[in-house]
């Protein structure tokens, strides 16, 4: 599972527990200017993953790590697809992050609020 937070200008994704081992990552930091948006998407787990390099994929158990599909890199960290959030990126190592979070709706709202310019 992942814990997501934002700072003034950065999206921070902390990979928790043993998922750090399976995903071979413990933390991702993405400038908010490179985040296109986020959606809660339980159907993402049924999409083709591509080939993993490096990572782990046991269908129905875990998808974690870097996967390559159609010339793009996608980072995965999902056990329970019903709690999956897809974060679309631009000008980054990964085209998308697909991560399991505690509360997908709250996570999407957090990201969308961070991307919305505040009225001054």
PEURZI-V37009 format. One record per residue. N is the residue number from 1. SS is DSSP state (H for helix, E for strand, C for the rest). PHI is phi in whole degrees, -180 to 180 (NA if undefined). D_FIRST is the distance of its C-alpha to the first C-alpha in Angstrom with 1 decimal. Layout:
BEGIN
((N	SS	PHI	D_FIRST) (N	SS	PHI	D_FIRST))
END
This chain:
BEGIN
((1	C	NA	0.0) (2	E	-119	3.8) (3	E	-113	6.9) (4	E	-116	9.9) (5	E	-145	13.5) (6	E	-126	16.9) (7	C	-111	20.0) (8	C	-56	23.4) (9	C	-138	23.0) (10	E	-139	19.5) (11	E	-94	16.0) (12	E	-115	13.6) (13	E	-115	10.0) (14	E	-103	8.6) (15	E	-86	6.2) (16	C	-106	5.7) (17	C	58	7.7) (18	C	-67	9.1) (19	H	-60	6.8) (20	H	-59	9.2) (21	H	-69	11.9) (22	H	-66	11.1) (23	H	-85	10.5) (24	C	59	13.3) (25	C	-147	12.0) (26	C	-117	10.8) (27	E	-159	11.8) (28	E	-126	13.3) (29	E	-123	16.1) (30	E	-125	17.8) (31	E	-59	21.1) (32	H	-58	21.1) (33	H	-65	24.3) (34	H	-100	22.4) (35	E	-96	19.9) (36	E	-84	21.7) (37	E	163	19.5) (38	E	-146	16.5) (39	E	-140	16.4) (40	E	-80	14.4) (41	C	-143	15.0) (42	H	-64	14.3) (43	H	-77	17.0) (44	H	-58	15.4) (45	H	-67	14.1) (46	H	-89	17.9) (47	C	-77	19.0) (48	C	-60	20.3) (49	C	-95	17.9) (50	C	88	20.9) (51	E	-103	21.1) (52	E	-94	18.4) (53	E	-171	19.5) (54	E	-93	17.7) (55	E	160	14.6) (56	E	-135	14.0) (57	E	-146	14.6) (58	E	-122	15.4) (59	C	-50	16.2) (60	C	81	14.7) (61	C	-118	12.4) (62	E	-158	10.2) (63	E	-129	10.8) (64	E	-149	9.7) (65	E	117	12.1) (66	E	-97	15.2) (67	E	-125	17.2) (68	E	-115	20.7) (69	E	-146	22.3) (70	C	52	25.6) (71	C	78	25.8) (72	E	-116	22.5) (73	E	-99	19.3) (74	E	-128	16.0) (75	E	-94	12.7) (76	E	-120	10.0) (77	E	-155	6.4) (78	E	-138	6.6) (79	C	-107	7.5) (80	C	-108	8.9) (81	H	-60	10.9) (82	H	-67	12.2) (83	H	-115	9.3) (84	E	-84	9.4) (85	E	-123	10.9) (86	E	-107	13.3) (87	E	-111	14.6) (88	E	-88	18.1) (89	E	-124	19.5) (90	C	-135	23.1) (91	C	56	24.7) (92	C	-131	21.6) (93	C	-57	20.6) (94	C	-105	18.1) (95	C	-80	19.5) (96	E	-148	16.1) (97	E	-116	12.4) (98	E	-119	10.6) (99	E	-133	6.9) (100	E	-89	5.1) (101	C	-129	5.7) (102	C	-62	7.7) (103	C	-134	10.9) (104	H	-58	11.5) (105	H	-63	15.1) (106	H	-66	14.9) (107	H	-67	12.6) (108	H	-62	15.2) (109	H	-62	18.0) (110	H	-58	16.9) (111	H	-68	16.9) (112	H	-62	20.2) (113	H	-65	21.8) (114	H	-68	21.2) (115	H	-86	22.8) (116	C	-84	25.7) (117	C	-62	28.7) (118	C	-79	29.8) (119	C	-75	33.4) (120	C	-101	35.4))
END
